[in-house]
Amino acid sequence: MADSRFHRNAGPFELGYLADEIGCEIADSARTKQISGTGALNASDQETVSFLANRRYAADLAQTSAGAVLVLESDLDHVPDNTVALVSTDPYYDFAIISQLFHPKRQPMAGISPSATVDPSAQISDQASIDSGASIGPNVQIGAGAWIGPNAVIDQGVTIGEGTHIGAAAYIGYCDIGRECDIHPGVRIGTRGFGFAMSRKGFLDIPQTGTVQIGDFVEIGANSTVDRGMGPNTVIGDGCKLDNLVQIGHNVVLGRGCVITAQSGVAGSTVLDDFVVMGAQSGIAGHLKIGRGAQIAAKCGVIRDLGPGEKVGGLPAVPLRQWLRQHAVLEKLMKRKDQKADG
């Protein structure tokens, strides 16, 4: 169960209501069962709903005390007698829907804190919330339901769409952000792109005169950085998810629904098509094109273009199956070497 000090619980709900929300049929006798929260299979009680989406935890299903559990039809036989089975084609997704019902996003009260600094030319909706210590620059536009966290800095000319949350101590500059985005604490958007001329005379900075354009429903994790473009804009497409400590270089373009996990980076002027996924600590060199739906394994280094749907791993990146074979061969060679040394 969630810690009530930090997470508001909108429940309890009747199980029938939860089942209807995810389009699941259950017996009439189970519809009035009270559910007070969500939890893991091995940390649940009769007032909790849980799920099984990973076979690694199949043993926990047979022993769970959860009042209800989301499962695939193939796992029905493993559900205990005292647990109501909610048959789902995607238990994890449906669990997310139910979790959001119990724990909806916190909505701050509209208004501007007396300790915030707001330029007179800024246009701020009456339904927006500006927290203490925030700084709002000239000609900024902030939409209804937007929430600017404590000590965040919104630089001149920035536009922020409806329902977007800017976390504490974030810096937002040279940027237009869409609606319903979640920008976590410490994020830096619109910082100067890493562009300069190298010469024996010294390094000479090139003015970064572009912007950052962020679509709708984008999430950017804590302490991530998105540089503004040099002339073309840096673009983050609708629905992208960036984890913590991600670096997006200048002029990079992300299509829709890209997922970039922690400590990964994309160098300048590289274009990712829709739904590209990057594993943790992976990197992509500059001026490349990554095709739609490509998947890049953790700690992978990409130095060439990738085609649509291509899966790669290793440094430098090679097709994923080849990378796995290379590891298998290397492991065999090491075992032979060890055996010879022991003999």
GUZA-288380 format. One record per residue (C-alpha): residue in three letters; z, x, y. Coordinates in steps of 0.1 Angstrom, whole numbers, plus 5000, padded with zeros to 4 digits. Each point is the difference from the previous one (the first is absolute). Layout:
<atoms>
ALAZXY
...
</atoms>
This chain:
<atoms>
MET500050005000
ALA499350125035
ASP502850135022
SER500849715024
ARG501050255027
PHE496450105005
HIS497849734984
ARG500249635008
ASN499649774970
ALA498349675007
GLY500949864966
PRO501149854978
PHE496949824988
GLU499449774971
LEU497950174973
GLY497549715001
TYR499350085037
LEU499550374992
ALA497749914971
ASP497949785022
GLU499650275026
ILE498450234975
GLY498149734981
CYS502050024968
GLU500949714977
ILE503549974985
ALA501949744981
ASP501549715021
SER503450094986
ALA499850355017
ARG498849885034
THR503449945015
LYS501550334989
GLN501450195030
ILE498750345008
SER501850215026
GLY498050325001
THR497850264983
GLY500850314980
ALA499150254973
LEU500049894963
ASN503050214992
ALA502049895032
SER499649635000
ASP502049694993
GLN499349634994
GLU499549945038
THR497450285002
VAL496250014994
SER498450324987
PHE496750124987
LEU498350234974
ALA496850175012
ASN500450344983
ARG500250044963
ARG502550295005
TYR502649745007
ALA499249764971
ALA503350084982
ASP501949885031
LEU498249664997
ALA501549924966
GLN503550075014
THR499849865035
SER502549755013
ALA497649875027
GLY499849635005
ALA496250025002
VAL497550274995
LEU496350045009
VAL498050124970
LEU496550014986
GLU499349754972
SER499950294975
ASP503750075007
LEU501349654995
ASP501450084966
HIS502450265015
VAL501649775026
PRO503649924990
ASP501049644992
ASN502249965031
THR497250125024
VAL497349785014
ALA496550164996
LEU497649975029
VAL496650084985
SER497950195026
THR496750185000
ASP501550255024
PRO503850014998
TYR500550275026
TYR497949825026
ASP501749674994
PHE503450185001
ALA499050125035
ILE499349645011
ILE503449894987
SER501850305016
GLN498549925034
LEU501349644997
PHE503550144995
HIS499750285025
PRO497649905028
LYS499450255028
ARG502750005026
GLN498949845032
PRO501750135032
MET500749785029
ALA497450015027
GLY500850175032
ILE500250345017
SER503150214997
PRO501650095034
SER499950374990
ALA496350004992
THR497650155026
VAL497049785007
ASP497250085024
PRO499349705023
SER496350004990
ALA500849954963
GLN499049664986
ILE502749904974
SER500149664983
ASP503049795005
GLN500449984962
ALA500050384996
SER503250214995
ILE500750335018
ASP503150194987
SER502350225018
GLY498750335014
ALA496449924994
SER497450125025
ILE497049795008
GLY497350175022
PRO497549875025
ASN497449744989
VAL501549964965
GLN499349664983
ILE502449874974
GLY499349684981
ALA502249714989
GLY502650084973
ALA499550385004
TRP503250204996
ILE500450345017
GLY503050194985
PRO502750205017
ASN498850315019
ALA496349954991
VAL497550125026
ILE496949795006
ASP497750205022
GLN497749885027
GLY497149764992
VAL501149944963
THR499549654986
ILE502249874972
GLY499049684981
GLU502149704991
GLY502850054975
THR499750374998
HIS503250204996
ILE500450355016
GLY502950194985
ALA502850195017
ALA499050325019
ALA496349964992
TYR497450135025
ILE496949785005
GLY497350135023
TYR496249985005
CYS500049724975
ASP499149634993
ILE502149854972
GLY499149674983
ARG502349714989
GLU502750004974
CYS500150384996
ASP503250184990
ILE500350345017
HIS503250174986
PRO502550215020
GLY498950345012
VAL496349944997
ARG497750185024
ILE496749835008
GLY497550135025
THR501250365002
ARG497450265009
GLY497550084973
PHE500050364986
GLY496850105017
PHE499450335017
ALA497450275003
MET500850334983
SER498850325017
ARG501050365005
LYS500849895035
GLY502749774986
PHE500349644988
LEU498849745025
ASP501049644996
ILE497349734999
PRO501249685018
GLN500649724975
THR498549725020
GLY499949734972
THR502549754989
VAL501649864968
GLN498949664989
ILE502349834974
GLY499149674984
ASP502149714988
PHE502750014973
VAL500350385000
GLU503150184990
ILE500750365011
GLY503150174984
ALA502850195017
ASN499150335018
SER496349974993
THR497550115026
VAL496649875010
ASP498050225025
ARG497749845025
GLY496350084998
MET498150275019
GLY497449765012
PRO499449774971
ASN503249804993
THR502450044971
VAL499949674981
ILE502549854975
GLY498549694984
ASP501649674992
GLY502649994973
CYS500450384996
LYS503450134987
LEU501150355011
ASP503250134984
ASN502550235018
LEU499050355013
VAL496249934999
GLN497750195024
ILE496749845011
GLY497850245020
HIS497849935030
ASN496949794995
VAL501049904965
VAL498949654990
LEU501849804973
GLY498449694987
ARG501849694989
GLY503050014976
CYS500350384996
VAL503250124985
ILE501350355009
THR503350114985
ALA502650245012
GLN499350355015
SER496249954997
GLY497550105027
VAL496449925010
ALA498350275022
GLY497949925030
SER496849794999
THR500349904964
VAL499149644991
LEU501749804972
ASP498349694989
ASP501949684991
PHE502950024974
VAL500250374996
VAL503350114984
MET501650355006
GLY503050124978
ALA503050185015
GLN499450345016
SER496249974997
GLY497650125026
ILE496549955011
ALA498050265020
GLY498249915032
HIS496549855005
LEU499849844965
LYS499149654988
ILE502249844973
GLY498449704983
ARG501449654996
GLY502949984975
ALA500250374993
GLN503350124985
ILE501650345008
ALA502850124978
ALA503250155014
LYS499950355013
CYS496249994998
GLY497850195025
VAL496749845008
ILE497350235015
ARG496849804993
ASP498749655004
LEU501149744974
GLY498049714988
PRO501149644997
GLY502749964973
GLU500250374992
LYS503450124987
VAL500950365006
GLY502950244995
GLY500850375004
LEU499450265026
PRO497150015007
ALA499549654989
VAL498049934969
PRO499449684980
LEU503449884987
ARG499150024963
GLN498850365005
TRP503250095018
LEU502149854971
ARG497950194974
GLN500550325020
HIS503849964999
ALA499849924962
VAL498050324993
LEU502350215022
GLU503049874982
LYS498550094966
LEU499150355012
MET503650055012
LYS501449894966
ARG497750244982
LYS501150285023
ASP503649924994
GLN499549994962
LYS498350345001
ALA502850145021
ASP502649874975
GLY498150144970
</atoms>
